[in-house]
Amino acid sequence: MNKKILWPVIIVAVVILIAAGISGNSNKAKDGKFKIGVILPLSGPVSALGEAAKDSINLALSTLSPADKKNIEIVYGDDQFDPKQTVSVAQKLIDTDSVKALIVYSSPSSVAASYIAEKNSIPMIGLGNSTEINTGKQWVMRYMLGPLEQAQAIESLLLKGKFTKVALVWNQSDGPKSVHDQLVKILPEQGYTIVADESVTKAENDFKTSILKIKAVKPEVVVAYISPQIGVFGKQAKDLGLNVPIVSGPPMEQVSQLTVAQGGLDNQLFVGNDNVAFTDAFYAKFNMYPSIAGDYAYDALIQFIQAANQTDKSGTAIMQSLRKSFTGVSGEYIYNNDGSFNVKQVVKKWDGSKFVVVR
């Protein structure tokens, strides 16, 4: 090669190598922290849920030692509760922000993100009850009681030995529908008679027709699995004189909705996580109560931080550390060997001013 041509080539090569070295050092410095991507609905129709979940993350961060705080970085992504946006947000967090782990809020968003996490071999914890989040996936864990386990808890802790004639009312979104479908299967097998089965849309706020239908068949108990507008149902049921117990699961753990119910859901029983200490701590810090899955968000962050404190921070090692039973602010997690956990359920109520464990 002509020397006049060779020297410019060498110079360009050296410049490229120097630039690469600078870039590599820069990336190395940035990668010194373990980055956790958290996908929440921080704007849009359910932004209040996303902001409350972010507060749960902040509560968990407040418990960390200075050393732990120094070693991690939280990168938030807003998907506006739209699974299509979840996909692009998750990919951006991985490709641009170089996160090493993902926490994703809600079943629809977690399902969407799970395929991105799986494709990119990124450890992920999804906060939702859809079994599609974790089924058949090596890189995804699910922190929320599954639909069957939720239905079984309602039957065994709230209905068994007390009632036989049951009315169901549920809204047509992934979580409530999946629990309803399991109740429809297991209740007749256990000797219950379903005397009413009312579905409503996820945006509905006028339940009068459904309540009057339920009232007409004289059930002994109503299982109301409506989220997030269960408080509206509770108030209208009270106003229309539906004077039977109304029981539920986590949908009844939203203080904003309990307030909307204007006493219609006070002292009504529901099953949920043994997390009263967490809700009290949350209230003490933020002067408000957490939203659904706030305790799961807290536990997910703590589990990732503990995994990041290991000597081996590879994705494989992190996933191995996540696949085990543990106790968190949500209570006792029992690993199912499939990327999901059974979380011990207790009976709770809202007494008008605070949550109380009944037994």
N, C-alpha and C positions, 0 to 999 in steps of 0.2 A: 504494500500500500504506500502511496506517496506520502512522505513525511509531512508535507503541507496539509494533507487531509487528516493524517493520523493524530497530530497534536490537538486539533479542535475536538476530535472524537474523545480523546482521553480527558480533556478538560471537562467536557459535558458529562462524561461518566463519573468523574470525581465529584462534580457539583451534585449530580443525582444521588450519589452515595452519601454525601454530607447531609443533603436534605432528608434522605431516608433516615439517617442517624438521628437528626434533630427530631424528626417526626416520631421515630421509635422511642426516643427518650421521653418525648412529650406524652405519648400514649402510655408509656410505662408509669409515669408519674400519675396520670389520671387513673390508671388501672390499679393503683395502690389501694384504693378504696373498693370495697365490695359493693357494687351498685345493684340496687333492688328496684325494679320497675313496678309501680303500683298503678293499675288502671281502674279508675273510678268515674262515675257520672258526675263530674264537677260542674256541669252546666246542663241545661235542658230540663225536661219535665220532672225528673226525680233528683235534682241537684242537691236537695236537702239531705237525701240518703248518702250521697257521695261525700258531702262535706262532713257529715257525722262520722262516716267511716274514716275519713282523713283525721278527724280528731282522735279516733281510737288509735290510729297509727302514732299520732303525736303523744298520746298517753303512754303507749309502749316505749317510745323513744325517751320519755322523761324518766323512765326507770333504769336506763342504761348507765353504766359507768362511763367516765370520760374517755377511757381507752376504747370501749365498744363504739361510742359515738364517733370517734375519730376514724374508725376503720370502715364505716359504712356510709353510703350515700343513697338517699331515696330520690328517685326520679318519677314524678307523677305524669300520668297520661290521662286525658279527658276523652272518654268515648261517647258522652252524652246518652248513655244507655242504649246505644245503637250498635248491634253486633257487627254491622258492616264497617263502622268506624273502628270498632275494637280491633279488627284485623289489621288495619293500617297503623293504628296506634301501637299495637304490639310489635309489628315489624319495625317501626321507627325506633322504638325503645331498644330493640336488639341491634339493629344495623347502625343507627346514628349515635345512640346514647351508650351503647356497649354494656347494657345491663347483664348481670349474670344470673338473675332470677326474676320471676314475675309473681305478683299477687293480683288477682283479678276479681272484681266484685260482681255478683249476681250470676245466676245460671246461664242466661243467654250470652252474656259477655264472656263468661268462663268457657263455655262450649266453643265459641268462635276463636278465642285465644289459644285454646288447648292444641289446636291443629298447628298453629304457628310455633308454639313452644316445642311440640313434638318434632316438627320438621327441622327446627334449628337446635335441637338437643339442649334446650334451656329449662332448668328446673322451674316448675310453676305450681302454685297453690291456688285453686279455684274456690271461691266462696259461693257455693250454690248447691242445691240438692239434686240437680240433674245427673243421672248416672253416666250420661254421655261425656261429662267432663273428664272422667278418669278411665272409663272402660276401654281396654285394649291399648292403653298408652303407658309408655315407660318413663316419661318425664313429667307427668302431671299427677298431683295429689288433689283430693277434694276434702275441704273442711266444712261439712254441714251434713246433718243427718239425712239419709236418703229417704225417698218417698215411702217405701215400704216400712222402714223403721219408724218414720214419723207417724204413719197410720197405726202401726202396732202400739206405739206409745199412747196415742189418743185412746185406743180401745182398752188397753190394759190398765192405764192409770186414771182415766176419766170416766169411762163408760161401764166397765166390768162390774157386775153385781149391783148396779144402781138403776140402769135404764134398759129397755128393750125396744121401744119405739123411737127411732132416730130420724131427724130431718137433716139433710145436708144442703148447704148453700156455699157456693164456691165461685171464684171468678176465673175467666178463661185466659189465664196466663200460665206459663210453664210450671212454676212451683205449685200453686194451688191445684191446678188440674192434675198434676202427677200424684199428689197426695189423695185427692178425691178418687182417682181411678183405683188406688190401692184400697181405700175404705170401701168402695163398692164391691170389691172382691172379698175382703176379709170379714166384713160385718155379718153378711148372711151366713157365712160359714160358722160364725160364733153364736148364732142364734138370734141376731138382731133383725128387726124389721125396719127397712128404710121406707118411711111413710111419705117422704117428700125429697125431691132431688132437684134443686134449683140452681141453674147456672146463670151468671150475670157477666157482663163485659168488664174488662179491666179498667174502663174509664167511667163506669156507671156510678151514679150517685143517688139514684131514686130506686129504692128497694121495696117500695110499698106493695107493689103487686106480688112479689115473691113472699114478702112477710105475711100478707093476707092469705095466700095459698097455704103457707106453712101453718099458720094459725088455725085454718079450717080443718086440717087433718089431725089436730091435737097430739103433737109429738110430746114425748117426755123430756127430750133434750134436743138442742140444735147444735150441730157442729158447723161453725162458720169459719171457713178457710178462705177469707177474702183479704187481699193485700193490694194496695195499702189502705183502702177505704173502709176497713172494718168498723171504725168508730162511727161512720155515717150509718152503717147498718145497725149498730148498737143503739144509737139514738132513736132511729125510726122504729125499731122493734119495741123499745120502751114506750114511745109515743102511741103506738098502735096496740099496746096491751098484750104483747107476746110474753107472757109471764112464765116462761120455762127457762131452765139454765141454758146459757149460751157458752159453749166450750170451744177451744181452738188450740193452735200451736203458736209458733213465733209471730204470726201476724198480730197477736194480741199484746205484743211486747213493744208497741210503739206508743210512747206517752202522748205524742201529738194527737194520735187517733183516740186514745183513751180520754183525752180532754174533749175532743169533738163529741164523744158519746154522751157527755153531760150526765155521767152517773150510770148510763145504760150498761156499761161493762165493768163497773166497780164490783169487786169481790167475785167476779166470774172466774172460773178456773181454766187454766191452760197449761200445756206441757211445754217445757223449754229447758235450756241448759241451766246448770247450777252456777249461775253467773251473777248472783245478787251482789256479791262483794265488788265485782267489776263495775256493775251499773252504779253502785254507790260511789265508787272512786271516780268514775267518769263525771257524775253529778257534782262531786266536790270540786273537781278541777274546772269544769266548763259551765256549771250552773244549769245544766240540762241533762237529759238522759240520752243514751246512745240509740242508734237506729238498729234495725235488724242486721245481724252479722257483724256488728262492731266488735264483739268479743272474738269472733273468728279472725277478723283482720288483725287484732292485737296478737293473738296466738300465732298467726302465720308469720308475722314479722319477727317475733321472738324466736321461732323455730329456725328461720333463715339466718338470723344473727348467730345463734348457737352453732349452726352448721358452718358459717363463715369463720368462726373462731378455731375451726379445726386446722391442723397443719396442711392437710390435703383439701384444697378448695376446688378441686375439679368437680364438674357437674355430676359425674358418677358418684363421687364420695358424698356430695351434698344429698343426692337422692337416697343414698343408702342411709344417711343419718335421719332422713325424714320418715323412713319406713319403719316406724316403731311406735308403740303406745307411749303416751305421756299424759301429764296433767297440766292443764293451762287454766286461764281465767274462765274458759267456757266449761270447765269441769274435767272429767275423766274421758280421755280419748282412747278407744280400743282399736288397734289397727286390724283391718280386715284382710290384709295381704293382697289387696287389689287396687291400692291407691286411695282407699276411702277408710273412714273411721266410724265406728259407732260411738256416739257421744252420750254419756249417761244423762237420762232425762229425769226431771223432777216436776212436781206439780206446783204451780205458782199462781198468784193472783195480784191484782192491783187493788190496794185497799182504799184508794182515793188520794193517797199522797206518796206511796212508795210501793215497791215490789216486795212480796213476802213469799218465802218458800212454805208451802202448806205441809208437805211431807216428802 
